[in-house]
Amino acid sequence: MFIHITNGKVHDVNVLDVLCSEPGSIYLMDRGYLDFARLYALNQNHAYFVIRLKRNTKYERVYSCPVDKSTGLRCDQTIKLTNADSAKDYPEHLRRVSYYDREKKRRFDYLTNHF
């Protein structure tokens, strides 16, 4: 278990700098932690992450897996980042999974390095 308490002036993403990631672990995070250099460091340590994707993230689809849309899934894609800085910070492919919640009438997009 990991607990890190800060005052309200510390941005969420800075916690990734003090996190002692363990290989094989899966870290679930909200959009506030989206920093591709820090996420790539987790990847290099053989740890996995699942994070909500920000709407302004620039990417290109490389491959799409079939999904059963009756489950709420909308897509399961392999993507590459296309913004120059993001692509430099995270040079490998990522997985994008999109889910539609019918009750809340909301779509959720997730990004992970777990294929």
C-alpha positions as CSV (number, residue, x, y, z in Angstrom):
1,M,0.0,0.0,0.0
2,F,1.2,3.5,-0.8
3,I,-0.1,6.7,0.8
4,H,1.4,10.1,0.1
5,I,-0.2,13.2,1.8
6,T,0.5,16.7,0.5
7,N,-1.0,20.1,0.9
8,G,-3.4,21.3,-1.7
9,K,-0.7,23.2,-3.6
10,V,1.0,20.1,-4.9
11,H,-0.3,18.9,-8.3
12,D,-1.4,15.3,-8.5
13,V,1.0,14.3,-11.1
14,N,4.0,15.1,-8.8
15,V,3.1,12.0,-6.8
16,L,4.5,9.9,-9.6
17,D,7.9,11.3,-8.8
18,V,7.9,9.7,-5.4
19,L,6.0,6.5,-6.2
20,C,8.1,3.4,-5.9
21,S,6.6,1.4,-8.7
22,E,6.8,-2.3,-8.6
23,P,7.2,-4.5,-11.7
24,G,3.9,-6.2,-12.6
25,S,1.8,-3.8,-10.5
26,I,-1.2,-2.0,-12.0
27,Y,-1.7,1.7,-11.1
28,L,-5.1,3.2,-11.7
29,M,-5.1,7.0,-12.0
30,D,-7.3,9.9,-13.1
31,R,-6.5,12.4,-15.8
32,G,-4.6,14.6,-13.3
33,Y,-1.7,12.1,-13.6
34,L,-1.4,12.2,-17.3
35,D,2.2,13.0,-17.9
36,F,3.7,10.9,-20.7
37,A,7.4,11.0,-19.5
38,R,6.4,9.9,-16.0
39,L,4.1,7.2,-17.4
40,Y,6.9,6.0,-19.6
41,A,9.1,5.6,-16.6
42,L,6.4,3.3,-15.1
43,N,6.4,1.4,-18.3
44,Q,10.2,1.1,-18.3
45,N,10.0,-0.4,-14.8
46,H,7.6,-3.1,-16.1
47,A,4.6,-1.6,-14.2
48,Y,1.2,-1.1,-15.8
49,F,-1.1,1.9,-15.6
50,V,-4.7,2.7,-16.5
51,I,-5.5,6.3,-16.8
52,R,-8.4,8.4,-18.1
53,L,-7.5,10.0,-21.4
54,K,-7.7,13.8,-21.8
55,R,-9.8,14.9,-24.7
56,N,-7.1,17.1,-26.2
57,T,-4.6,14.2,-26.4
58,K,-3.4,13.8,-30.0
59,Y,-3.0,10.3,-31.3
60,E,-3.3,8.1,-34.4
61,R,-5.0,4.6,-34.5
62,V,-2.5,1.9,-35.5
63,Y,-4.8,-1.1,-35.0
64,S,-8.4,-1.9,-33.8
65,C,-9.5,-5.0,-32.0
66,P,-13.1,-6.2,-32.4
67,V,-15.4,-5.3,-29.4
68,D,-18.8,-6.4,-28.3
69,K,-20.7,-3.1,-28.3
70,S,-23.6,-4.6,-26.3
71,T,-21.2,-4.6,-23.3
72,G,-20.7,-0.8,-23.5
73,L,-17.3,-1.1,-25.1
74,R,-16.9,1.2,-28.1
75,C,-13.4,0.5,-29.1
76,D,-10.1,-1.2,-28.2
77,Q,-7.3,0.3,-30.2
78,T,-3.6,0.3,-30.3
79,I,-2.5,4.0,-30.8
80,K,0.6,6.1,-31.2
81,L,0.9,9.6,-29.9
82,T,1.3,12.2,-32.6
83,N,2.1,15.4,-30.6
84,A,5.9,15.8,-31.0
85,D,6.5,16.3,-27.2
86,S,4.2,13.5,-26.2
87,A,5.6,11.1,-28.8
88,K,9.1,11.9,-27.6
89,D,8.1,11.4,-23.9
90,Y,6.3,8.1,-24.7
91,P,7.7,6.6,-27.9
92,E,5.9,3.2,-27.7
93,H,2.4,2.3,-28.6
94,L,-0.4,2.5,-26.1
95,R,-3.8,0.9,-25.8
96,R,-7.0,3.1,-25.9
97,V,-10.3,1.6,-24.6
98,S,-13.5,3.5,-24.9
99,Y,-16.6,2.6,-22.9
100,Y,-20.1,4.1,-23.0
101,D,-22.1,4.1,-19.7
102,R,-25.8,4.0,-20.8
103,E,-27.1,4.9,-17.3
104,K,-25.1,8.0,-17.1
105,K,-25.1,8.7,-20.8
106,R,-21.3,9.3,-20.7
107,R,-18.4,8.0,-22.7
108,F,-15.1,7.2,-20.9
109,D,-11.8,6.9,-22.7
110,Y,-8.9,5.0,-21.0
111,L,-5.3,4.7,-21.8
112,T,-3.1,1.8,-20.7
113,N,0.2,0.1,-21.5
114,H,-1.4,-3.2,-20.6
115,F,-2.1,-5.1,-23.8
